[in-house]
C-alpha cells in the first residue's frame, strides 16, 4: 500500500510541474500571438491551455479518487473526471469551430504576420511540451489519467511543430495565408480529438454498454454454464472509462441451496472477468417452479 501511495505522489508532482510549465507557455504564446498577429500561434496557445486543463483534471482526479465512499456518494467520486471531461470537450469543440471561422476570415482578408515571433514562441512551445512528454513517459501506462495527459501533451508538441513550419514558410517566402491554414489544421485536429472524448464521456454518463463489450455475447457465454436455464434483466455500464459494472437475473433449471448457487456465481464471475474484463458483478438467482408456472397461467 505504501508503494502505491508513493507512486501516486511521484506522478502527481510530475503532473504539477507540467501544469506550471504549460501555463507559462500558454501565456507567452497568447501575448506573442497578439503582438505578431498570428492566429496559428493563438490557436496553439488555446490548444495548450485546453490540454493544461486536462492535466489539471488528471492531477485533482488522484485526490478525488482517494476520497472514501459515503452513504450519500455510494460510488465515491470516480465520475468527477468524466463529468469534467464532458464539459471540457463541449467547450473545446466550440473553440475549434470559432477558430475555423476566424481562419476563413483571415484567408479572405490576408494580414501580415511577424514570422520571427511566431517561430520562436512555436519553438518554445515545442521544447516545453517535449519536456512534459519526457517527464510523463515513464508513468504513462500507470493509469488512464496519466496516459490521457501524456497524449494531450504529445499532441501539443505536434501542433507547435506545425506552427514552426508555418513560421518558416512565412519567413522565407512571405506566404501569409499559411498562418490561417495552420490554424484550420490545428482546429480540425482539436475537433476530431475532442469529439472522441465527448462521445466517450456521454456514453459513460448515460450508462450505455461499452462499445467493445456485446450484451448478446455475454448472454451466449453465460448460457454455456451448467444448471442455468435463462439469463435476463441484463444491465451493463461503465462507472469510469475502465471500470465496468454488470448485473443480471439468472434462472436456475432446478431449485438449489444457497451454497450451491455460490458455486455457480463463482463460475459466472470467472467468465465475466476472463472473457470480458468485468470485475463488478451483481447477480440475482431465480427459480421458476411448476406451481409458479400454473399460477401465472
Secondary structure by P-SEA (a helix, b strand, c coil): caaaaaaaaaaaaaaaaaaaaaaaaaaaaaaaaaaaccaaaaaaaaaaaaaaaaaaaaaaaaaaaaccccccccccccaaaaaaaaaaaaaaaaaaaaaaaaaaaaaabbbbbaaaaaaaaaaaaaaaaaaaaaaacccccccaaaaaaaaaaaaaaaaaaaaaaaaaaaaaccccaaaaaaaaaaaaaaaaaaaaaaaaaaaaaaccccccccaaaaaaaaaaccccccccbbbbbbccccbbbbbbbbbbcccccaaaaaaaaaaaaaaaaacccccbbbbbbbbbcaaaaaaac
